[in-house]
C-alpha cells in the first residue's frame, strides 16, 4: 500500500504505508489536507511531534511543509522501520528522529524537549475491536513530560464518540472539526492565545 505526500517540497512523492487494521489507521487524505490547511501558517521552522505515528504521513507532511524537525513515536517496530525507510527515500532523515515507545507510558524518553505542534492519531480500537480512548491519556503524558513549547498546540484525531474531557489542569479545547466518524480536536494551555 502506498500514499502520496499532498503538499510542500515533497508534494506528489509516494510513501509506503502498512496495511490498515485496528491498530494502524492512516489519516484519510481529506482530513490530512484540512489539517495542513489549518496548520500551514505555523509550520515554517516548527518542531513537530507525531505521536502514534503509524505510517508517519502526518510528520512527513509537516517536514515537506517546512517544519525544521519531526520526531515520530510509535510502539510498533514494523511502523518504525517503515517510517525510517520513507524518511530515507524523501531525504528527510537528517531532520527527523524515530522513537519506538508506548506513547502513554514512555514519553519520558522525550522529557523536557519542547515541541511547537504535536499531532496524535491513536488507534480507535484494539485488536478485539474494543474502543481505546487514548487521546486524553496521551495529553496527560505530554503534560507530565513538559513536551508542549510556549504557544504550542496539540491536535488529536479521534472517534467522534470518544470523550475528550477531563483534561489536565490548565488545558482547553479551542477548535474541533468533524469528518464523518472522525474528529480533529485542537488543544492548548489556557494561558496561551493565538
C-alpha positions in Angstrom: 0.0 0.0 0.0 1.3 3.5 -0.8 0.2 7.1 -0.2 1.3 10.4 -1.6 2.6 13.5 0.1 0.0 16.1 -0.6 1.8 19.4 -0.3 5.2 21.2 0.2 8.6 20.2 -1.1 7.8 16.5 -1.4 4.4 17.0 -3.0 3.3 14.1 -5.1 6.1 11.8 -3.9 4.9 8.3 -3.0 5.5 6.8 0.5 4.9 3.3 1.6 2.2 2.5 4.2 1.4 -0.5 6.3 -1.8 -2.3 5.6 -4.5 -0.7 7.7 -6.2 -2.6 10.5 -7.5 -1.9 14.0 -4.1 -0.7 15.2 -3.0 1.1 12.0 -5.5 3.6 10.6 -3.8 6.0 8.2 -5.3 9.5 8.3 -7.6 10.0 5.4 -6.4 12.2 2.6 -9.2 14.8 3.0 -8.6 15.0 6.8 -4.8 15.4 6.2 -5.5 18.2 3.6 -7.8 20.0 6.0 -5.3 19.6 8.9 -2.4 21.1 6.9 -4.6 23.9 5.5 -5.1 24.9 9.2 -1.5 24.3 10.3 0.4 25.8 7.3 0.9 29.3 8.9 2.5 27.6 12.0 4.7 25.1 10.2 7.8 27.0 8.9 10.7 26.3 11.3 8.5 24.4 13.8 9.4 21.4 15.9 6.8 18.7 15.2 5.9 15.6 17.2 3.9 12.8 15.6 2.5 10.5 18.3 1.1 7.1 17.4 2.8 7.8 14.1 1.7 4.7 12.3 2.8 5.3 8.7 4.4 8.6 9.5 2.4 10.5 6.9 1.5 13.4 9.2 5.0 14.1 10.4 6.3 13.6 6.8 3.8 16.1 5.5 4.9 18.6 8.2 8.6 18.2 7.1 7.5 18.7 3.5 5.8 21.9 4.5 8.8 23.5 6.3 8.9 22.0 9.8 12.5 22.3 11.0 12.4 18.8 12.6 10.0 16.0 13.4 10.0 13.2 15.9 7.9 10.1 15.2 6.8 7.9 18.1 5.1 4.5 17.7 5.2 1.3 19.7 5.3 -0.9 16.6 8.7 -2.0 15.3 7.2 -2.5 11.9 5.8 1.0 11.8 9.1 2.5 13.0 11.0 0.7 10.2 8.5 1.8 7.6 8.8 5.5 8.7 12.6 5.3 8.6 12.5 3.9 5.1 10.1 6.7 4.0 12.3 9.4 5.6 15.4 8.0 3.8 13.6 7.9 0.4 12.4 11.5 0.8 15.7 12.8 2.1 14.2 13.9 5.5 16.2 11.6 7.7 18.6 14.4 8.9 15.7 16.5 10.2 13.9 13.6 12.0 14.1 11.0 14.7 12.0 7.8 15.1 11.4 6.6 18.6 9.9 3.2 19.3 7.9 3.7 22.5 4.5 3.4 24.1 3.0 6.9 23.9 1.1 6.8 27.1 3.7 5.1 29.2 7.1 6.1 27.8 7.1 9.7 26.7 9.6 10.4 29.5 12.1 9.4 26.8 11.5 12.9 25.3 11.0 14.7 28.6 11.8 18.4 28.5 12.0 18.6 24.7 9.5 21.3 23.8 7.5 20.9 20.5 5.5 23.6 18.7 3.0 21.3 17.2 2.1 17.8 18.5 -0.2 15.6 16.4 -1.7 12.4 17.8 -3.6 9.8 15.8 -4.1 6.9 18.3 -5.9 3.8 17.1 -9.7 4.0 17.8 -10.0 0.3 18.6 -7.8 -2.6 19.8 -7.4 -6.0 18.0 -10.7 -7.2 19.6 -12.4 -4.1 18.1 -13.0 -2.5 21.6 -12.8 1.3 21.8 -9.5 2.5 23.2 -10.0 6.3 24.1 -6.3 7.2 24.2 -6.4 10.9 23.4 -6.7 12.3 26.9 -4.2 9.8 28.4 -1.7 10.9 25.7 -2.3 14.6 26.5 -1.7 13.8 30.2 1.6 12.2 29.2 2.5 15.2 27.1 1.7 17.5 30.0 3.6 15.4 32.6 6.7 15.3 30.4 6.6 19.0 29.5 6.6 18.4 25.8 4.5 21.4 24.7 6.5 24.5 24.0 5.4 28.1 24.6 2.4 28.9 22.3 2.4 25.2 21.2 -0.7 23.3 20.2 -1.8 19.6 20.3 -4.1 18.1 17.7 -5.8 14.8 18.3 -7.6 12.8 15.7 -10.2 10.6 17.5 -13.5 8.9 17.0 -16.4 11.3 17.3 -17.8 9.4 20.3 -14.6 9.4 22.2 -14.8 11.7 25.2 -12.0 14.4 25.3 -13.0 16.0 28.7 -11.1 15.6 32.0 -8.0 17.3 30.5 -5.0 18.1 32.8 -5.3 21.4 34.7 -4.7 24.4 32.5 -5.6 22.8 29.2 -8.5 23.7 26.9 -10.1 22.7 23.6 -10.2 25.7 21.2 -11.3 24.1 18.0 -13.0 21.0 16.7 -13.5 19.9 13.1 -15.7 16.8 12.3 -15.2 14.4 9.3 -17.6 11.6 9.3 -16.8 9.3 12.3 -13.5 11.2 13.0 -12.9 14.5 14.7 -9.8 16.7 14.9 -9.7 18.4 18.3 -7.2 21.2 18.9 -5.9 21.7 22.4 -3.7 24.3 24.1 -2.7 25.6 27.5 -5.3 28.1 28.6 -2.9 30.9 29.3 -1.8 30.8 25.7 -3.6 32.7 22.9 -3.1 32.7 19.2 
